[in-house]
Amino acid sequence: MSTCKYNDKVEKWGVFEVEMPGKSDGNPFTDYTISGTFCGKEETKTVDGFYDGDGIYKVRFMPSFEGAYTFSVKGSFSDEVFEGSFAAGKPSEKNHGPVRVSHTYHMAYEDGKPYYSIGTTCYVWELQSEELQKKTLETLADSAFNKIRFCIFPKHYDYNLGEPISYPYEGTPMDSSVLTKENFQEYVGCPEGNHFDYKRFNVKHFQHIDDCIRKLMDLEIQADLIVMHPYDRWGFSEMSAECDDLYWKYLIARVSAYRNVWWALANEYDLFPKKTTEDWERYAQIICEKDVYNHLRSIHNCRPFYDHTRPWITHCSIQRQDLYKSAELVNEWRERYKKPVVLDEIAYEGNIQHGWGNISGQEMTRRFWEAFCRGGYPGHGETYMNENDILWWSHGGELHGESPARIKFLKKFMDETPAPGLRPMQGQWDEVAATVDDSLGAHKYYMFYYSFMRPSFREYYFDDTTEYEVEVIDTWNMTVENKGTFKGKIRVELPGREYMAVRIRGVE
């Protein structure tokens, strides 16, 4: 009789894993089934397992409650049924559970702690050299970012002509030595020279993805996984429906037990020449069926938005559609979709030739404050020219821009915002005004942002009885000046500079 390997203790919202031997002849990724059922006092869940190479199968499970659990794993992968028990204990200090939608427009961890998303994009950071990956994680650890968007598949695009450290499938790629900055667009999709078996996964590639998700979890960073994208020269964007579905199911079986996973069905779904709305809806159905933990789900656009009112979409993952406007449209999107608005691409700080990648640090910072004060959640990216073509937006490494320090400064104010977060309010016509998104009106908390305007003073009035503390925030120079406490009509002197904000809080 074979035995299975597992630890008999795991923390709530941790990853419990069972490892078992099984059949390895034929194609283990398609020829055999495996599933595990996990039973506790407050939940019973059945999840798929997966083949992890060398005759080993695994099933992963995330317990959502503390207490005793039993499990049973079976399937055609083995003639045996594997059973056992384990205990789920108290979550550790940094473990707040998965992120959920909260109060329609916001997010919170499952334990109730508010989650105010501050994202960044590093499309294929995990497929770079070990040294560059280490540097990326060090940079993230010293940043304000609590979410990172990245791809499972490698990326083929400008500044991305090199080969990844691994491929998701067994096989060999085309000869990339023929690629130049002038001709790379001629090698999109599945050009000649690729020989991959889209039904045999390269388990080392996915084991590395697992490891990266765990490392991000240790940094309390959400892994916003871009499952599909059109920037491809290996044929991964043009697989058959059968192979697509196999990929989705394998990935969900491997990583859905990690509490910090989000699903981004696609980066720029509308640029796939051979995918239809029916395809995206089918992938969504697979997630909703197979991801028993109900992780956050989105789909990202280039030009037209997907229909974010679709019930499977938990939050709007938005790339700006207007050359100038981005965060300014948050009010409209909140009203239209009645979901959290996450601006995953409001353009990137940098100096490359493309218009999506050459805004200044000041403009990036302005868009962050504008989005936050309108009740949205902004995302960062950086694309500064580099002699080795190592740009943070795709490769990670080090940050060179001026906005990350200012975003870290903003994080302080985000963290101090009462739950569930801010909502836009009707202020004067020439300001961005926000208050707490609290239907009970229990918080007397207001934020005003003046963007590129430069008033020398502003006047405010809320009521005659409450005492208010007033702070003037220089969002660019990162200073806070306490102006004191006031009642009734309030006049606040300002320095006549751009990028100023005023925070007004009722004194209890």
N, C-alpha and C positions, 0 to 999 in steps of 0.2 A: 504494500500500500504506500502511495506517495504521501508526502506531507506538504502542507503549505506554510509559508513563512509570513509572519506578521507580528507587530508589536501589540501587546494587549492593553496599551494605554495610548490615548490621543487626547488632545484638548478639543473642546467644543469649537467648531468651525476650523479645525485642523484637517489634515489629510490622513485618513486611515487607508493603508494599502495591504492587499493580500497578493502574495506571489506564489504561483503554482507551476509545476511542469505540465507540458501538454504535447500534443501532436505537432510535428514540424515538417512532415512530408507534404508534398503538393504546395499550395500557396496558403499559408496560415492566415493571411489577411482576408481571404475570401472564402476559404473552404470550411471554416469552423466557426461555431458560435460560442459565446461565453457571456454569462451575466451573473450578477450577484444581487441577492436580496438582503437588506440590512434592517433589522427590527429592534426598535427601542420602545420604551413605554409610550412615547409621544409621537413616534413617526415610524413608518415602514416605507422604504424606498427600494426600487429595483433599478439597477444601472447596468450598462454594457461594460464588459471588460475589453482588453485589447492584447494583441500579440506584441511582445517587447524584444523579440529576437532570441536566438540560441535556445529555442524550445521552451521559453518562459512566457507565461501569460500573467497579466495583472488585472486587478479590479481596484478602483479607488472610490472612496466614499467620504463625504464631508458630513459629520454629525452636526445637526442643528440644535441639539439639546444635550445637557449633561445626563449621565446615568449609564446603565448597563445596556449593551447591545449584543445581539447574536447575528451571525451571518451564515449564508449558504451560497456557494458558488457552483454553478453547473453549466453544462453545455456540451456540444459535440467535440470540443477541444480535448476532452478527457472522458474516460469511462467512469471516473469517480465523481462523487459529490464532496466538495470541501466545506467543512463547517467549523465554526469556532465562536469565540465571544471576546469582547473587549469592553473597556470602560472609557467613556468620554468625560474628561474632567473640566475644571474651570478654565476659561480662556486666559491666556497670558495677557500682560498689561497692554501690549500693542495690538492685540487681536480683538477687533470690534465686530467681526463678522463681515459678510458681503455688503456691498453698497446697494441700497434700494431707493426707488423714487419715494419722496416724502412731500406731503402737502402740494401735490400736483406739479409744482414748478421747481422743486428742489430735490435734494438727495440726502440720505442719512445712512449710517451703518445700521446693521440689523439690531445692535444693542441700543440704538437711539441717538448715538453721538452724531451731530451734524457733519456732513461731508460737503465741503465747498471745493469743487473741482478746479484745480489749477494744472492744466495739462501741457505737455510738450510732445513734439513729434520727432522720432528717430526711426525711420522706416525699417532699416535693416541693421541696426546697431549690433544685434546678436549674431549676425553672420559675418562680422569683421574679425580681425586678428584678436587673439586672446588679450594682448596688451591694450588694444583699443577698447575692447569690451570692459576691461578692468577700469580704464580711465573714465568711461561713460558712467559706470556705477559710482565711482568716486565723485564725479561731477553731480550726479543726481542726489547723492547723499548730502551734498552741501547746498542744495537748491531748495526752492519752495515747491517744486513740482510734486504732485501726489497722483499723477496719472501720466502714462506714456503710451502713445500709439506706435505700434510696430507690426510688421508683416511676418507671416509664417513662411511665405514664399520669398525667394530673392527678388531683386528689383533691377530692371533694365531701363535706363533712362540717362539723360544728360548727367554727367558727373557720377554715373553708376555703370561703368563699362567693365569693371573687374569682375572676377568670379567670387562667389560666396565661399565660406569655409566648408559648407556642405549643401547637399540638395535634398529635397524632401522625398525623392524617389530613387530607387536603384536604377543605375544607368549612367550614361555619359552625355555631356553637353556638346553643343556645336563649338567650333574653334573660334574663340572670341578675339584672337589676335587680328582678325580682319576688321574689327570695329574701330571706327574713328568718331570724333565729335561731329563730323560731317555726314557720315553714312549710317549711324546707329539706328535711325528711324526706319531703315530698309530691312531691319532684322527684328521685326516685332511679331509676336505670336509664336509660331512653331516653324522656323526656317529649317532648311535641310541641315543635317549634321547632328541633330538631337536624337538620342536613343535612350529614352526613359520608359520604364515599365510603370504606368500609372496605376497599376494594381498591386505594386510591391513598394511599401514604404521603406525609406531609409531610417531605421529606428534610432540611429545615433543622432540624426538631425532633430528628431522629436524629443529624444532624451535631453538634448541641449536646450530646446525650448522649455521643457519642464524645469530645468535648472535655472534658467533666466527668470521664469515666473516666480520661482521660490526666492531668488535673490531680491527681486523687486518687492515681494511680500515682506521680506525682512526689513526693507526700507520704508514700509507702509505706503507703497506706490501701487496703484491699480494698473494692471496689464490690459490695455485696450487692444485686443488682438484683431488685426486686419486679416481676415481669413482669405479674402480674394482681392486681387488688384490687376489692372490691365497692363502694367509696365513689365512686360514679359518677353523673353526670347527663348524659353525652354518648353513652351507648349502647355504650361500649367493653367493659363487663362482660357485655353480652348479644349479642355478635356471633355469627354462625353458626359452626359447626365449621370450615367452609371458610376463613372469614376469620381465625378464631383460629389455624389452622395456618399460614396465610400470614404472619401476624404473627410467630409463633414462628420460622419459618424465616428471615424477613428479619432479625429481631433477632440471631439466632445467627450468621448470615452476617456481620453488621456488627461485632459486638463480641466474639465468642469468641476472637479472636486476642489480646485484651488479657489479660495474665497475672493481673491483679488482679480479674477478674470472678468472681463467684459467682452461681448461679441460685437465686432464691427463686421457686418457681412461683407462689405466692400469698401475700398477706397476708390471713389469716383466710379460708381456703378455704371454711369451712363456712357463711359468710354469703352465698355466691353462690346466688341462688334457682334458677338455671337450669343450673348445672354439676353433673355427676355424678362419681362416682369413676372411671367409664370415661373421662370427659373428662381428668381429671388424669393418669390413667395414659397416655393418648394423648399428652399434652404431654410427659410424662417420656420416652416412647419417642422422640419427635422430638429431644429434647435428647441422649439417649444415642446416637442415630444421627448427628446433625448436628454436635454439639460434639466434634470429634476430639481435643480437649485434655483432656477429662474433668474440667472444672471442678467445684467442689463444688456439690452440689444439695440443696435442702431445700424444705419446704412448711410454712407457718405456720398455726396454729390461732387461733380465738377461744375456742370451748368444747372440743369433743372433739378429741383429737389425731388427726392422720392416722396411719396405721399406719407408724410409723417403722422397722419391721423390713423394709419393702419394699427390695429390693436396690438400686434406683436412688437411694434416699435416702442421702447420705453422712454427714449429721450431723443431729441433732435440733434444729430451730428451734422453741423453746418459748415460748408465752405461758402464764403461770401460770393454773391452773384454780381455785385456791383463793383466797378473799379474803385469807387471812393467810399461807399457806405458799407459798413460791416456791423459793428456793435450798435450803431444808431438804429438798426432795425429790430433789435431784441424785443421791444414792446410789441411790435406787430406780430412777430413769430410766437411769442408767448400767447397772445390772444388767439391766433389762428390755430395753434396746435394743442394748447392746454397741456404742455409737457415741459420738462426741463430743457432749456436751450443751451447746448454746449457748442461753442464756436471753435471747432477743432482746427479750422484754418481761417484766420483773419488776416492772412499774408504773413510773411516771415521777415524778421529783421535780418538785413544783409545787404549785399551789393552785387549780386549776380545780374545777368542781363534780363532775366525774366521778371515781369511785373509782379508776380506773386511772391518774389523773393528779394525785394530791395527796399523795404521801408526802413525808416530810422528807428533807433531805440526809443526816441521820444514818441514817435507815432505808435509803436507797439505798446508802450506804457499807457498812452492815451486810450487806445482801444480796450486795454484791460480794465481800466477804471470805468470807462463808459459802459462796457458790458456788465461789469459787476453792479454798478449803480442802477442799471436797468433790469436787474434780476436775472441776468444770464451768467454763464460760466465760460470765461475766455481760455483759449489755448495758444501756446507759444510755438515758435519754430525759428530756426536760425540758419542763414545761408550766406555766410561770408566766403568770398573767394579764398582758395587755399591752393598752394603750389602742388600739393599731392591730391587735390580734389577730395579732401576729407571735410565734408560739410556736416554740421551737427544734424540737420534735417533728415539726413539719410544714414549717416555713419556713426553719429555720436562723437565721443571723444571729449574735447574741451569746448566750453562756451567762450565766445570772444565779444559778445555784444554788451550793450549798456542796459538793456531791459531786464535781464535776470535779477540784478540787485534790486531794481525798483519793484519787480514782481514779488520778491521776498519781503520788501517793505509793505506792499499791499496785503500780503498774506496775514500780517499782524492784524489788520483791520477786518479782514474776512473772518479770522478766528475769533475776534471779539464781537462779531455780529450775532445777536440773539437768534436762536432757531425759530423758524426753519431757514431763514435767509432774507434777503431784501426783495422788495417789489417796487416797481416804479410808481411814483405818486404825482399828483398834479401840483407842481410847484409854480413858480413864475415861468413865463414863456421862454425865457432865455437861460434856463439852467436844467441840468439833469438832477432830478430830485428822487430820493428813495426813502422808504421806511421799512420796518419789519413786516414781513408777509404774515401778519397775525390777524385773523378775523375778529378776535376778541379785543384788539386794540390795547393789549396789556402793556406793550412797550412804547415808551415815548423816546424813540430813537430815530434820528434823521441824518441822512447823508446828502450833501449837495456837491456836485462836481461841475467845474467851470471850463474844463477842456482848454481850447485855444483862446478863450476870452480872458480879459485881464481887468476885471473890476477892481476899483480901489476901495470899495466897501459894498456890503450888502445888508439889507434889512429883513428881519424875519419876525413873524408873530404866530404864536400857537394858542395861547390862552393867558389869562391874567394871574393865575395862581401857582402854576408849576414853576419850580426853579430849574433852570437848564444850565448845564456845563457846555461851554463852547470851545472847540479846538479848530485851529487853522492848520491844514495839512498841505505841505508843499510836496506833491507826489513825485516830482522830478529830483529835487534836492534832498528828499527824504528827511524832512524835519516836521515836527509837530509843535505848535505853539498853543499853550493853554491860555485862552483869553479871559477866563474867569467864569462866574455864574451870573445869570440874568433872569429877570421875570418880565412878563409883558412884552412890549416891543423891544426887539434886540437889534442893535446896530453893530456890525462886525467890520473892523478895519482890515483891509487886505492889501498885499504889497503891489498890486497891479502887475503881476506876472502871470504867465500861462501856467496851466496844469495845477491849479489850486483846488482844494476841496475843503469843505467845512463840515465837521461832525458836531451834531447837537444832541445831547443826551439828557433826559430828565434825571434830576437828583432825587433819590429816594430819601 
